[in-house]
Amino acid sequence: MYKALRPWLFRVPPETAHEAALLALRAYGAVRRPPAVAAEGSLAVEVLGLRFANPLGLAAGFDKNGQALRGLAALGFGFLEVGTVTPRAQPGNPRPRLFRLPEQRALINRLGFNNAGMDALAARLRAWRPAIPVGVNIGKNRDTPLERAVDDYRLGWAALAPYADYLTVNLSSPNTPGLRSLQEPETARVLLGALREDQAALHRQSGRYVPIAVKIAPDFTPAALDALLAVLAQGLCDAVIATNTTISRPPMGHGPAASEPGGLSGVPLTTLSREIISKVFKALPNIPVIGVGGINNAEEAWNHLVAGASLLQLYSGLIYEGPGLVPAITAGLAERVRASGQDDLGKALSAARRNLSSGSEPNTVKF
């Protein structure tokens, strides 16, 4: 059905279509209850001390304000991530700021953290949350000076950590001026160190440990990535999300939107994202990686997992493939587990990674 509707949806400006999709998901959630979450099964994984019925999640940016959680949970995701949210509501960058590249199955966005603010999201999560894990992605307001960025992140933590299963520190959006400088080693050390203090305080006060994930860019030089990972290895985060959108432009033809500034996501990001996943996995073997970027089918999802991801996230793939992509990927991953001769995803991935490191050809499954 979605393939039949997509040509009509693509006649509408991308952001208008996205707003309509959120309204449709809210309506869907009102009439369809999210499925019961199975604690066991071949795709069930435990990461960050949390149980996930499957490793496939929604990436931040799709539902910034947590407006459609019921409908999104009903699609079959293993977890959801909302945001990016800032302390104060802000409109983001001027429209148009979201562009489709249909031939490349890609998007370019320069949204700029448009959101209703942390208090509005906290109220929604306080009122209702799905049974699956929910992460909250936080950032700084555009007009907050970089030297005071840590204050915005601490405000976000205080408001939202009580309602989050994990909290993501977004240091890597290319659409807030200067934000990516927060990935510089000493700056990241100070910011994440402050959040670790707040994390410990919440744990002492409530007994809840809310893991901290850090979302990084795909556009590092090798030396810069090594420097950041050396800082993260010092116990400053619980997970790494790899990756955000890219400001690079891999070869992708000459559509009318191809030269627009902003962050590129979708299929052109697949290889670059997977390379970063692999580097983070090797450099930080004790810190789980959440892989995001260019997952358009079950095969790409599996390859991100084999590269080192423990969990996955989607965004652009939903725009091009529709909500049926979620069950298609989970079914494909379950088939891969069966074909491996193992009884769960973790064992299947361990075997595939061993084969990869030894140079053997892993078992192949036609998705």
N, C-alpha and C positions, 0 to 999 in steps of 0.2 A: 504494500500500500504506500509506503513512504517513497519508493522509487517513482510511483505514479504521481505523487504530490510534489516531489522535489522540483520539477521544472516550473511549477506555479510558484512555489515558495521562493525560488531563485529569481523570480521577476520582481520581488519585493526587496528594498534595500536590506542589507544583511542585519543591521541592528534592529530594524523593525521586525524582521522575521524572527530574530532571536527573542524579542520581547513577546511576540505572539506564541512562540514555543513554550516560554515559561508560563504564560497564561493557560495554555493547553495542558501542561503538566500539572498545574494547580488544579484544574478541573478533573483531570484523570485521577489525581490523588484523592479527590473528594469522593469519588465513586468506587475506587478500587483500593482495597486495603493492601499495604505492603505484605508480601508473602512472609510466612513464618521463617525465621532464620535458623537453618540447620547448623548445629554446633559441630557436626561431624560430616565427613564426606571426602571424596578423593581430592577436592580442590580446597578444602579447609586448611588454613594456615594460622599460625600464631606468630605475630610480629609485634614488637613494642609492648609485650605483655597483653595484647588484645587478640581476641579470636575473630577471624574473618571467614565467613562462609565460602568466599572465593577471593582471589587476589585482585580483582578488577574493580577499580574505583573511578569516581568522577573527579576530574581535575578542577582546581580552583579557577574561577573566572566564568564558569558557565552559570552558576547561581550565586552571584556575589552576596546577595542579601538573605539567602536561605528562604526564598519565597515558595519553592516548589519541592520541598524535601519529601513530602508524602508521595508525590508522583514519581520522583526520581528513584526513591527506594523501591517502588513497585516495579521498576524496570529490571531488577535483578542484580544491581551492583552489590559488591561485597562491602563497600564503604563509600562515603561521600566527603568531599572537601568543599567548603564554602569560603567566600571571600574572593579576592583580597578585600579586607575591610580596614578602614583607617579610623583613628579616634573620632574625627569630626566628619560629618557627611560632606562629600564634594562631588561636583558635577563631572569631573574628568575633562578630557580634551574636547575641543569643538568637533562636531560632526561635519562630514563623514569621517569615521575613525575605525571602521571595520570593513574589510574588503575580502571578497572571495576570489580565488584563483582556481576555477573549476577543473581546468585541464590538469593541473598539478595536484588536485585534491588538497588544497592548502588555504590558509587564511593569513592575512596581515592585519594586525590590530595595533592601534595606538590609543586605546581607551583611556588609560591614565588613572586607574584606580577609581572609577566612578562607582560610588556606593552610598548607602544611606547612613553609614556611621556605625560605630561599635555598639552603641546603646540599642539601636533598632534590632541589630542581629542578636544581641544578648537576650532581648525580650522574646524574640521568636524561639530561640533555643530553650529558653526557660519554660515557655508555654508547651512546647512539644518537640520531641526528637525521635527519629526512627530507632528501631532496635539495632540497626547496624552501626558500626563505628562512624563517628562524624569528626572530621578534622576542621580546624578553623585557620585560615591563612590571613596573617596580619601584615600591614605595611605602614608607612608613614604618610602623613598628609603632604601634599605637594608644596605647600607654603611653609612647612617646618624646616628650618635650616638644618643642613646635614650634621652640624656639630651638636644638634639637639635631637637627632633621630632616635637615640636610645630612649628618650622620654616617651615618644610616641609608641614605640614597641612595648614599653613597660605598661603604658596605659591600656594598650590592646590586650596584653596578657592579663592584667587585673580584671578587665571587664569580661573576658571571654574564656579564659582557662577553666573557670568553674563549670562551664557547659560543654567543653570540648573533650573528646577522647585523646586527641593530640593537637598540638598547635604548630603551625608552620610559619617560620620567619622568612618572609619574602625579601630577599636582598638582591633580586636579579631581574625585575621587570625593566625593560629598556625604555619604558614610557613615562617614568617619573625622573626628571633631570637629576643626574648625580647619584641615583639610587645604587647603581652597580658598584660605585666606589666603596659601599659598605662591605663588599666582599674582600677588600684589601685586608691582609692578615691582621694587622694591629687593630684596625677599626672593628673587624669581625670579632676579635678576641674580647674587646671591651663590651661590645653590644651583647654578645652571647653570654659572656660572664655575668652581666647584670641580670639577664633572663634566667640563668641558672640559679642565681640567688633567689629570685622570685619563685621559681619552681620549687626550690627547697623549702621556702617559707610556706607555700600552699600545702606542701606535703606534711609539714609539721602541724599546721593548723587543722587540716581536714582529713589527713590520711590518704588523700588522693595524689597519685603521681601522674602528672600530665606530661607525656613525652614531648620533646622539642625536635621538630624537623627543620632543616634549612634547605630552602629552594635555591639552586644555583643556576647560573647561566651556562649555555653551551659554547660561549665565545671566548674562552680563555686561551692565552698562550700556554704551552706546556709548563713553563716555569711558574706562571701565575696560578695555575690549577694546583700544582704541587705545593705551592706556598699556602694556599687556602686549606688544602687537605691536611697539611701538617698542623695547622691550627685546630681544625675540627678533630683531629686525632687526640687532642689533649682533653677529651671528655667534655666538649662544649655543646654537643648535640646528641640526640638519640637516633636520628635518621637523616639521610640526605635525599632530597627530591631532585632528580636529574632527568630532564632539565626544563628550564623556562624556554620561552621563544628565543629565536636567534635574530640578530641584526645582520648576519651574513646573508648572502643571496646565492645559494647553490644554483647551478644551471637549471633553469626552469622555463625557458621560453619567454615570449614577449606579449603577455596579456596586458590589457589596459591598466590593471592594478599592480603589475609586477614591480613598478618603480616607486610605489608608495612607501614612505618611511613608516617604521614600526616594527613590531616583532612578528617574525614568520613562524607559523606552526603548520602541522600536517605532514604529509608524506615527504616533502623535501627535507624535513628535520630528522627523519628516521635514522639514518646512518650516523649523523653527528651525535644525536642523543645516545645511541647505543654505544658509541665510542666513549662518551663521558661516563655512562653507567659502568662500563667495563673498567675504566681507570679508577673510579671511586671504589668499586668492589674490591679491586686488587690492593688499593692503598689503605682502605679502611675495612678489613675483613670482619671486624666485630660490630660494625655499624650497618644496619639494613639500608638498602637503597630502594626508593620508590621511583620506578621508571616511567617517564612520560615523554611523549614526542613521536608522532608519526605512526601510532598504532591504528591500523586500518583494517586488520583482520586477525584471525587466530594465529597465523604463522608469525606475524610481526610481534604479537604479544608473547608467544613462546620464545622467540629469539631475544627479546628484551629480558625475559626471565633467565634464560641460559647465560646471557651476558653478565648477570649479577643482580638483577632486580629481585626483591622479595615481594613487592606489590607493584601494581600498575595503575596508571590513570589515563583516562580518555578525555578529549574535548573535540578537536577538529574532526575526528572520525565520525562522531555523532552527527555532525552537520551534513556530511556527505553520505553516510550509510544509514542514518536514522536509528531509532531506539532498538531495532532488531539486531544491531551490532553487539549489544551486550550479551544476549543469550547465545548468539553465534560464536562469540569468542569463548565464553565459558564452556560451551559444548565442545569446541575444538580443543581446548586445553584438557578437558576430561578425556577426550579420545587420545590425545598424546600420552596422558598418564597410563591409560589402558595399554596402548601399544608398547610402552616402555617395559611392561611386565611388572611394574611396581604398583603399590596399592594407594599411594598418595602423591601429591604434587611435590612435596619436599624431597622424597626419595627419587622421584623421576628426574628432578632437576639436578640433584647430586650426581646421578649417573650420567646425565647429559654433559654436565660440566667436566666430569672426569674424562669422558670421551673427547671433549673439545680440547682439553689441556694435553691429552696424549696424542692428539692428531688423528684420532679415529673418527670415522663418519658416524654421527648419531643416527639412531633410527629415524626414518622419515615417515611422516603421515601426510596424506593428501587431505587438506582441509576443504 
